[in-house]
Amino acid sequence: MIAAKTVEAGFMAEALRLARAGGTLGEVPVGAVVVKDGEIIGRGFNAPISRQDPTSHAEIVALRDAARRMGNYRLPGCELYVTLEPCVMCAGAIIHARIARVVFGARDPKTGACGSVVNLFGEPRLNFHAAVEEGVLAGECSALLTNFFAARRGRTETA
């Protein structure tokens, strides 16, 4: 069990690195990686501002990267690690890509679609359900966002 948690923390650490990279560009610092058979096959960070594309959330960017590498829009057997609970748009893309498991760090009480606002992965009327795990490096993921928004508002670090 400890070894599995260490591996998960390693993948989330890479998502955090990507989130920080996006944050340096002025994007909300969210990062994501797609993993297949223990190897990262897709990476992304939020980029809707720089790309002028409202769909350029970290999860979507990582899914697109993985799909290109795999040569298929379906990604069965893959896992998605993301620093923030996916929104409805991203949850829909995850479902369409057939991601087997979603692991996220921090909850999103305003737009989270893994249980914070709605739970698309638990909706029985949908034809596919990914497993969801929350809380991996949650403190670091949450602090990154808290500090980003505090700095944006001109306040000192709060977490």
ZIPE-V107230 format. One record per pair of residues at least 12 apart in sequence whose ideal C-beta (glycine too) atoms are under 10 Angstrom apart, sorted by the first residue. I is the first residue (numbers start at 1). J is the second residue. Records with the same first field share a line. If there is no record, write none. Layout:
I = J + J
This chain:
5 = 136
7 = 35 + 38
8 = 35 + 79 + 81 + 103 + 133 + 136 + 137
9 = 81 + 136 + 137 + 140
10 = 33 + 35 + 40 + 81 + 137
11 = 32 + 33 + 34 + 35 + 38 + 40 + 79 + 80 + 81 + 103 + 136 + 137
12 = 31 + 32 + 33 + 81 + 82 + 83 + 103 + 104 + 105 + 135 + 136 + 137 + 138 + 140 + 141
13 = 31 + 33 + 81 + 136 + 137 + 140
14 = 31 + 32 + 33 + 35 + 40 + 43 + 81
15 = 30 + 31 + 32 + 33 + 40 + 43 + 44 + 45 + 58 + 62 + 80 + 81 + 82 + 83 + 84 + 103 + 104 + 105 + 136 + 137 + 141
16 = 29 + 30 + 31 + 81 + 83 + 105 + 137 + 140 + 141 + 144
17 = 31 + 33 + 43 + 45 + 83
18 = 30 + 31 + 32 + 33 + 43 + 44 + 45 + 46 + 58 + 61 + 62 + 82 + 83
19 = 31 + 32 + 44 + 45 + 46 + 58 + 82 + 83 + 84 + 105 + 140 + 141 + 144 + 145 + 148
20 = 45 + 83 + 144 + 148
21 = 43 + 45
22 = 44 + 45 + 46 + 47 + 49 + 50 + 56 + 58 + 61 + 83 + 148
23 = 45 + 46 + 144 + 145 + 147 + 148 + 151
24 = 45
25 = 45 + 46 + 47 + 49 + 50
26 = 46 + 49 + 50 + 148 + 152
27 = 45 + 46 + 47 + 48 + 49 + 50 + 51 + 56 + 57 + 58 + 148
28 = 45 + 46 + 47 + 48 + 49 + 57 + 58 + 84 + 144 + 145 + 148 + 149 + 152
29 = 45 + 46 + 58 + 83 + 84 + 141 + 144 + 145 + 147 + 148 + 149
30 = 44 + 45 + 46 + 47 + 57 + 58 + 59 + 61 + 82 + 83 + 84 + 85 + 86 + 87 + 90 + 104 + 105 + 106 + 108 + 141 + 144 + 145 + 148
31 = 43 + 44 + 45 + 46 + 58 + 59 + 61 + 62 + 81 + 82 + 83 + 84 + 105 + 141 + 144
32 = 44 + 45 + 46 + 57 + 58 + 59 + 60 + 61 + 62 + 63 + 65 + 66 + 80 + 81 + 82 + 83 + 84 + 86 + 90 + 102 + 104
33 = 58 + 59 + 62 + 65 + 66 + 79 + 80 + 81 + 82 + 83 + 103
34 = 59 + 62 + 63 + 64 + 65 + 66 + 67 + 69 + 70 + 75 + 78 + 79 + 80 + 81 + 82 + 94 + 97 + 99
35 = 62 + 66 + 77 + 78 + 79 + 80 + 81 + 99 + 101 + 103
36 = 66 + 69 + 70 + 75 + 76 + 77 + 78 + 79 + 100
37 = 77 + 78 + 79
38 = 79
40 = 62 + 65 + 66 + 69 + 81
41 = 62 + 65 + 66 + 67 + 68 + 69 + 70 + 75 + 78
42 = 59 + 61 + 62 + 63 + 64 + 65 + 66 + 67 + 68 + 69 + 70 + 75 + 78 + 80 + 97
43 = 58 + 61 + 62 + 65 + 66
44 = 56 + 57 + 58 + 59 + 60 + 61 + 62 + 63 + 64 + 65 + 66 + 80 + 82
45 = 57 + 58 + 61 + 62 + 83
46 = 58 + 59 + 60 + 61 + 83 + 84
47 = 60 + 61
48 = 60 + 61
54 = 89
55 = 89 + 90 + 93
57 = 82 + 84 + 86 + 87 + 89 + 90 + 93
58 = 80 + 82 + 83 + 84 + 86 + 90
59 = 80 + 81 + 82 + 84 + 86 + 87 + 89 + 90 + 91 + 93 + 94 + 97 + 99 + 102 + 104
60 = 86 + 89 + 90 + 92 + 93 + 94 + 97
62 = 80 + 81 + 82 + 90 + 93
63 = 75 + 78 + 80 + 90 + 93 + 94 + 96 + 97 + 99
64 = 93 + 97
66 = 78 + 80 + 97 + 99
67 = 97
70 = 97
72 = 97 + 98
73 = 93 + 96 + 97 + 98
74 = 96 + 97 + 98 + 99
75 = 94 + 96 + 97 + 98 + 99 + 100
76 = 97 + 98 + 99 + 100 + 128
77 = 98 + 99 + 100 + 101
78 = 94 + 97 + 98 + 99 + 100 + 101 + 130
79 = 99 + 100 + 101 + 102 + 103 + 130 + 131 + 133
80 = 93 + 94 + 97 + 99 + 100 + 101 + 102 + 103 + 104 + 130 + 132
81 = 101 + 102 + 103 + 104 + 105 + 133 + 136 + 137
82 = 94 + 102 + 103 + 104 + 105 + 106 + 114 + 136 + 141
83 = 104 + 105 + 106 + 136 + 137 + 138 + 140 + 141 + 142 + 144 + 145
84 = 104 + 105 + 106 + 107 + 108 + 111 + 112 + 141 + 142 + 144 + 145
85 = 102 + 104 + 105 + 106 + 107 + 108 + 109 + 110 + 111 + 112 + 113 + 114 + 115 + 116 + 117 + 132 + 134 + 141
86 = 102 + 104 + 108 + 111 + 112 + 113 + 114 + 120 + 121 + 130 + 132
87 = 108 + 110 + 111 + 112 + 113 + 114 + 116 + 117 + 118 + 120
88 = 111 + 112 + 113 + 117 + 118 + 120
89 = 111 + 113
90 = 102 + 111 + 113 + 114 + 120
91 = 112 + 113 + 114 + 118 + 119 + 120 + 121 + 123 + 126 + 130 + 132
92 = 113 + 120 + 126
94 = 113 + 114 + 120 + 121 + 128 + 130 + 132
95 = 120 + 121 + 123 + 126 + 127 + 128 + 129 + 130
96 = 128
97 = 128 + 130
98 = 128 + 130
99 = 121 + 128 + 130 + 131
100 = 128 + 129 + 130 + 131
101 = 130 + 131 + 132 + 133
102 = 114 + 121 + 130 + 131 + 132 + 133 + 134
103 = 131 + 132 + 133 + 134 + 135 + 136 + 137
104 = 132 + 133 + 134 + 135 + 136 + 137 + 138 + 141
105 = 134 + 135 + 136 + 137 + 138 + 139 + 140 + 141 + 142 + 144 + 145
106 = 134 + 135 + 136 + 137 + 138 + 139 + 140 + 141 + 142 + 143 + 144 + 145 + 146
107 = 134 + 135 + 138 + 141 + 142
108 = 145
112 = 134
113 = 132
114 = 130 + 132 + 133 + 134
115 = 132 + 134
116 = 134
119 = 132
120 = 132
139 = 159
140 = 159
142 = 159
143 = 157 + 158 + 159
144 = 159
145 = 159
146 = 158 + 159
147 = 159
